[in-house]
Amino acid sequence: MPECRNKKNIQTIDECQDPAWLTKDFLQEKLRIYFKDPNLEIISMDLTPAIPKGENFGGILTRVSVEYMMRGDHEPRTGSYVVKCSFEGDEFAAEKMEPYDIYNREMEIYQNIIPKLNALLKEIGDTDKMFPETIAVEFDRCAIVFEDLTALQYSMCDRTKGLDMEHAKFCLRKLAKMHATSAVLNERQPGIFKSYDRGMFNRHTNSYSPLYVGLLDACGKMVSQWDDFKEYGEKLLALKPKLMEYGKQVFDVNDDHVNVLAHGDFWINNAMFKEGPNEHPDDIILIDFQYSCWGSPAIDLHYFFHSSLREEIRMHQQDELFQYYYDIFAGTLKALRFKAKIPSLHQFLLHMTEKSFYAFTTGCLVQVVHQTDHVDADFHALMGEDERAMKFKKEIFENERTQKNLKRLLPMFDRKGLLDHRD
C-alpha cells in the first residue's frame, strides 16, 4: 500500500491552498481515468479555497471548477471538484497528529474500503448513496479528489442548533448501513481492518491527552464553584488520572460484541445534507474518515447523540433513535447473510451501556469545543498546556449554554456511575 508518511509529501498550509502540482494536466489525467475517456480535454480551470484557513485541522480543501469536453461533445461541460490534501500547519500540530496516521487512513478508506462497502449494498439492491464520489486518490501528493457536494446542493446544518429527529434519523440510517456492511466485509475478508486501531483514544498514544484532561480539569474546577454541584466537581477532578484509560477501554475491541468500522468522528459537521421543501432532508452524505477505527458501534452512537442532537431529543428520545439505528443495522446484516450472531436489541443496548463512558466524555467535554465560537479556538489552544491554552479551556466553560447543559447532564451521568473510579 502506498503511503504519504514521508515529510516531503505533506504540504504547508499555503502550498496546499495553492498547490503547484494541482495543474490542468494533473486534473485532466485524473478525469480521463475516472470518465474512461482518453480524449477528455479541460478548457478552463479555476481554484478557490473551499474552507478558510483555521477552519479545519486535518487538511486543506480546495475547490476546483472546470470546463471540459469529452468525446463526441458539441458543447463544453462544467464540473466542480474538491481536492483535500494534508498539511503541516506547524511542528506542534504535526507532532500531535502524527501518531494517528490520519492521512494514510483516510486515503486507504476512500481507495480500498468505500468501494467494497458500496458493492455490498448493491449486492442486496440498496442504491443509497453513502459517500462522496471519489475521482482520484493520489498517495504521491497525499491528496484526494472528490465530487463537490456543494455543487449538488448539499450543505452543513448549524452545529450550534443541533439536529431534529428527522435529520438525526437520516444520519443514523446511513451510519447503520456503513457499520453493517463493514462487519460483513470483515467477515468475508478477515483481517482487512486489523490495522484500524488508532481512534481518538487508542493504545498507541496519549498524544491528545492535553485536550481531554485539560477540558476535564477546566470543567471540574468550574463545576466545583456552583452551589449544590461541589460533589460533582470533586468527582470530575478525581477522574483526571483515569480519563485516558477509561476512554481507551471504550475503543478496545470486545470480541463478544459485534464490531464495525466506526466513523470515529461522527457528528453534525461530518455529514452533508441536501434539504427538500420546508427544511425536510432529502439526503445526507457521510464525510471525513481520518479517525475511523475498528470497534464498537457505540463509539459513533454515543458521540453522535451527545454532540449533534437538539437538547430535548438528547435528553428524552435516545431510546427511539437507538431502536431506529438497530433495526436498520440488524436488517442490513441479515440481508447480507451475516454469519455471526446478531445481538438482540436488548443485548445491543447492554453493549452500548458498557461503552457509555464515551457519552460522558462527549457530552461534558467534546461538545463544549464543538459549540464554541471563542476567538482563540485553534489547534494550539485545544492541544496545548501553556497559559494561553489553559485560559482558553477555562473560558469556553463560561458559556451560559454549556453550563446549562452540564447541570442537566452531570446528575444523569453520576447516577449511571460514570463519574466514579472503577478500581
N, C-alpha and C positions, 0 to 999 in steps of 0.2 A: 504494500500500500504506500503510495507517495505521501510525503509529509511536508509541512511547511515549518518544521521546527527551526530550521536554520535562520539565524537573525537577519541574514541578508534579504530574506523573503518577506519580513514583516516591516510594514511601511510606517513612516511617521504620519501624523495627522495630515499635514499639508500635502505630503506625497500621495496620500490615499484620497484626499478630496479632489486632487487634480493629478491623478496618476499619469506619468509619462507613457506607460505601457498601454493605457486604455485608448487605443487609436482606432481609426476607421478600419484598418486592416485586421486588427485583433478581433473586433466585434464582427466584422464581415465573415471571417473564418468560422467563428462560433455559430453565427446564424446559418451559414451554409450547411454546417453539420447538423444543426438542430432541425432545419426545414428540409434536409436531404435534397438540396438544390445547389450544385456547384456553380451555377450561373448567377446566383443571387448577388446583387450589387448594391451597396449603400451609396445613396446620392448625397445625403447630408446627415450630420450628427451634431447634437448639442448636449453638453454636460452641465448639470447643476447639482449642488448638494441636496440630498433627499432629506437629511436631518441636520440641523445646525450643530456646530461644534459644541461639545459638552453635554449633548443630549443622549449619548449612547457610549457606554464604557467598553463595550465588547466589539467594536468595529465601527467603520465609517461607511455610510451608504451614499452612493452617487447615482442620481437619476440620469439616464441616457435616452434621449429622444432621437429617433432616426426616421428618415425616409429611405425606402429601398424598393428595388424592382426584382421580381422573380421571373423565371422562365415563362414566357407567354403573356406577361403583363403588358397592358397598354397605358396604364396609369400607375404612378408610384403608390406604394402602401406606406402606412405610418406604423411605427411601433414604439413602445415605451418600456424600458427595462431598468432594473435596479442592480447595481454592482455593489456587493458587500465585500469589503476587504479588511484584513486585520491591520492593527496599528500598534505601535508603542507610543502611547501618549507621553510617557516619561519612564525612567528606570523604576520608579516606585510602583507604578501601575503594572508594568511588565513583570516585575518580581512577584507581586501578589497573585497575578492571574496565571503565571507560567505553570504551576503545579496542576492546574485544572485542564490544561491542554485543549482549551475551548475551540481553537481554530480548526485543528485537525478533526476534532469530534464532529463539529457541525458539517464540515465538508464531506466527511465519510457518510454521515446520515443522509445528506442530500444526494450523494452519488450512488450509494450502495443500499441503504436501508429503505428510504421512502419509495423507490420504485418497486421494491418487494412487498411493502405494505399495500401499495395501490393495487398490485397484481392479485393479492389475496382478496381484496374487496371485489375486484372484477370477477374472481372465481365464483362468488356467490351472487353475482348480478347486481352488486351495490355500486352505483355510479356517483356516490357522494364525493365531491371534490374536497380533499382534506388539507392539501398543502399547496403552496405556490408552485407554479410550473418552473422547473429548473432548466435554464438554457444551457449553462455550462458550469462545471466545477474546475477551477484552474489551480491545481496544487502549486505549480511553479510561482504563481502570483499570490497565493494564499487568498483566493477570491472566489466568489460565487456570483453568477449572473442569473437573475430571476426575471420573470414577468413582473411588471409594475402593477401591483394590486390597486393602487390609487387610480390608475387609468381605467380600471374595470369597476370603478365606483365603490371600492372598499375603503373603509376608514376606521380609525380607532374611536372607541367610546371614551367618555370623560372618566378618567381614573378617580377623580375626587367624588363622583356621584355614585359609582358602583353600578352593578348590573341588576336589572329587574329579572323576574322569573323567566320570562320568555327568552331573553338574551342568554341567561345562565344555562338554560336547557339546550340552546343551540351549541354552546361551548361544550357542554358535557356529552352531547351526542357524538361530536367529533372526537373528543378525548376518549370516550369509551371504545370507539372503533379503532383508534390508534393503539390503545392498550391491548385490545383483544387480538388484533392482527399481529402485534409484536409477540404476544405469548405463543401464538400458533407458529410464527416464523421461528422462534427459538426451539420449539418442539420439533419442527421439521429440519432445522439446521442447528443441531445442538452446539452450543459454544459461540454462536455468532455474536452474542452480547457479552462475552467473557471479560473483555477489556473495558466495559462501560461501568466503571466503578468509581467515578470521580464527580459525584453530585455536589451540591452545595456543602453538605457535610460528608466527609469520607475519611477512610483510614490512612490515606496517603499524606495528608497535610492539615495543618491548623492555620493556613495562610489567612483565612478570613476571620479568625478569632477576634482581632481587634474590633471588627464590625459588630459581631454578635455579643461579645462580652461587654464591649463599650456601651452598646444600647441597653443591655440588661442593667449595667451599673447606673446609667443615667435614669432609667425607668425606676429602679429600686429607690434611688435617692429622692426622686420626685414624689413617689407614692408614700414614702415614709413621712413626708411633711403634711399629708392630708389627715384630717380628723377621721377617725374610725378605720383608717387604712394602714396604720403603722405596722400591724402584724403582717400584712401582705408585702409591704416594703422590706421588712426584715427577711421574709422568706425569699424574695427575689434576690436580695444581695447575697444570701447564703447559697443560692444556686450557682453563683458565678464559677466556682471551681469545677462544677459538674456539667455546665451548659454544653460544652462541645462534645463531651462523651454521650450525653443523652441525645443530642442531635445525631451523632453518628449511629446510635442504636436504631433510630428511625430509618436510616439509609442502609443498615445492614440487611442482607438478603436472608429471609426466613424460608427455608426450603419446604416447610409445611404450608406455606401460603401460596396462592397463585401470584406469580411475579410477571412484570411487564417492563417494557421500555417506558419509563416515566419521562415526561417532557422536561421536568426538573426546574422549570421557571414559569409555571403555568398560571399567569394572572392576566388581568384585563388588557394590559399593554402588549401582550404577546398573542393577541388574536385580532384579526382584521374583519370588520363587519360590513356586510352590504345591507343597507337599510331599504325596506319596502315602504309602502304607503303608511302614514300615521305612525312612523317610528317603530314599526314592527320589523324584526330582522328577516331578511330573505336568505342569508347565508353567512357563514364565518369560515375563515381560513386560519389554520394554526401556523405560527411563525416562530423563529428563534429557538434553536435546539442546542445551544452551546453547553448547557449543563444537563443534558439528557443522560440518564443512567438506568441501569437495570435494578429493579427493586419493587417495592410495594406500590399498588395504585394509590395508597394513602398519601404518598409524597405529593402527588398532584392534587388530590381531592382536598386535603386539609389546607394546602397552600392556596388553592383557588377559593375555597369557601371563606377563608379568613383574610383574604387580600382584595377580593374583587366583587363581593356582593353588597347590595344595599343593606343597611344595618338591620332593618326589620326582617329581611329574609335570612340573613346570617343567624339571627337570634331565634327565629321561630319556624323556619321551613327547611332546615338542613335535612331532616329525615326524608322529606319528599324528594329532595334532589339526590340524596344517596340512592333511593329506590329507583328513581328515573335513570341514573347512570347505570346501576346494577342491571336493570332489565335489558338495556342495550348491550352492555358488556357481555353478560351471560348469553344473550341471544346470538350475538356475533360469534362467540366461541362455539356454541352448538352448531350454528350454520356451517362453520369451518371444520367441524368434526374434531374438535379439540379432544385429545385422548386422555389427558389427565383429569382428575376430579375437579369439577366446577363447584366452588363453595355455594351453599345456600345463601340467601340474603342474610339470615341470622349469623351464619359463620363469617360472611364477608364483613358484617358490621363489627363482629368481635375482632377481626383482623385490623379494622380501622381503629378500634379503641386501643389496641396495642401500640399503635403508632401516633397516638393523639398528642404526644408532646410537641409534635410539629404544628399542631393547631395553636398551642400557646405561643411557640416561637414566632409564628407568622402573625397572629392576631395582635400580640402585645409588643412586638419588636419590629418585624419587617414591614408591616403595614404602615407604621409611622414614617418610614423612609419613603414608601411608595406614594404617600399622600402629601409629602411636604412640598412647599413652594419656597423654601428657605433660599435666600440669595447665595449662600455659601455652599449649597449642595454640589459636591463634586467628589471624585474618587478619593482624594486625599482626606477630605472631611469624613468620609464614610470609613475608610480603612486605616486612618492614621491614629496615633496615640499621643500626639503633641497637644499643646494648649488649645490651638485652634480647633482641632478635631473634637476634643472633649467639650469645648464650648458649643460647637455645632450640635453634638448629640444631646447635650442638656437642653438647648433651645428648642429643638424640634418636639420635645415632650411638653413644652409650654403651650402648645396649640390647644385651644379650647375643645375642639372636636376630638382630638387624640385623648385628652383627659376624660372626656365623657365616655368614650369607648372603653377605656381602661377600667372605669368604675363599674361598667356593666360586665366586662369580661373577667376581671380578676376573681371576683367571688365565684363565678361559674367554674373557672379552671381550678380554683382552690378546692372546690367541692369534689372535683374529679381526681384530686391528689396530684395534679401536675406541677404544683409549686413545692412539693416535698422532695427531700432526699430519699433515694430508694435503697440506700445501704445503711 
